[in-house]
């Protein structure tokens, strides 16, 4: 039987809170400059919130050294949140360089464009590394 660890409980809480933020954002889609981007932000928060909560549920199965375990757990959550923040900022300001498909037809000042690009890229890299580490931490369950 799986046990709930303290890190797992934190991840479940963060994930469900993030999920709730996504639901609220869904109600606010018509109020922003770029509603397509707001829909992307809503879906990102809802889906990533569920993923983080799921990571918390399975966390007792993850076998990694302490530093890497903490990096994996909180790095995934922070990475997902940074991506969501970038997308949400883009939906409000119209920034489109980092996310050209949902941002088509919109633009923002250079500072905002660069900020969105940094948030999305750092978040993407962090979540990619953390989720890759999660795979390695789950390998022992296959044996």
N, C-alpha and C positions, 0 to 999 in steps of 0.2 A: 504494500500500500504506500502511496506517495504521502509525504508529509509536507506541511506548509512551513517554509522557512521565513525568517524575518525579511530577507531580500525578496522572496516570492510575494509576501504580503505587500511590501512596498510597491512592487511592480503591478500587482493587481489594483491597488489603490490608484496609482498614477494612470494606469490604462483606463480604468473606468472614469476617472476625472477627465481624461483626455477625450474619451468617447462622448461624455456629456458636453464638453466644449464644442465638439463637432456637431452635436445635435442643435445646440444653440446657434452655431454659425449657420446651419442650414436654414433656420428661420430668418436669418438676416441677409440672405443672398440678394434679395431685390434692393437692398439699401446701399450697395457698394458700387463703385465705378465700373468694375468689370465682373459681371455676374457669372460668366463662364469660369473665371479664375476662382471666384468665391465657391462655386460648386466643387472645383478641384480641392480647395482648402477644406471644405466640409467633408468630402469623401476621404481625404488624407487623414483628418483627425479621427473620423469614425473607424476607418480600417486600421490605422496604426494604433489607436487606443485598444482595439480588440486584440491586436498582435501583442502589445505590451502586457495586457492582462493574461493572455495565454502563456506568455513567457513566465509570468509569475506562477501560474498553475503548475507548470512543468519544471520549475526551477530546482526542485529537490533532485531531479535526475541529472542536472548539469554538473560535470566533474572537471573543474578547472582550478589552478592555483588561485589563492585569494585575490591578488591584484587583478588577474585576468577575469576572474568571475565578476568582480565589482565593475571593472571596465565594461564587460559585456552587458551586464544588467543595465547599468545606468547610461552607458554609451548608446545603447539602442534607443532608450527612451529619449535622451537628449537629442540624438540625431533625428529621430522622427519629429520631435517638437520643433527643431530648427527648420526642417523642411516645411512644416506646416506654417511656421511664422513667416518664412519667406513667401510662400504662396499667398498667405493672408495679407501681408503687406502689399504684395503685388495687386491683389484684388481691390484694395482700397485706393492705391495710388495710380494704378494703370501701368506699372512697370511691366515690361514684356520681353526684355532681352534674354533673361535667363530661362524663360518659359514661353517660347514663341508661339506654340500652337494655341494654348488657351489665351495668350496675350495678344493675338493678332488684332491689329487695328488700334492698339493702345500704346501709350508711351508715358514716361515720367522723367523727372530730372536725373542727371547723371549720378548724383549721390544716391538716390533711391534705387536706381537700376543696379549700381554696384553693391549696395547693401543687400538687395534681394539675391543677387548672384552669389555673394559670399555666404549668406544664410543657407541657400539651397545646396551649394556645393559642399560646404563643411558638413551640413546635416546628412547629405547623401553619402559622403565618404565615411563619416562616423558610423552611420547605421549599417553600411556595407561591411565595414570591419567588424563591428559588434555582432552582426548576424552571422558572419563567417566564423567568428569565435564560438558562437552558440552551437554551430554545427560540430565543431571540434569537441566542445564540451558534452555533446550528446552521443558521440561515438561509442563510449563505453557501454551504453545500453544495448548495442547491437551484438555484444559478445556474450 
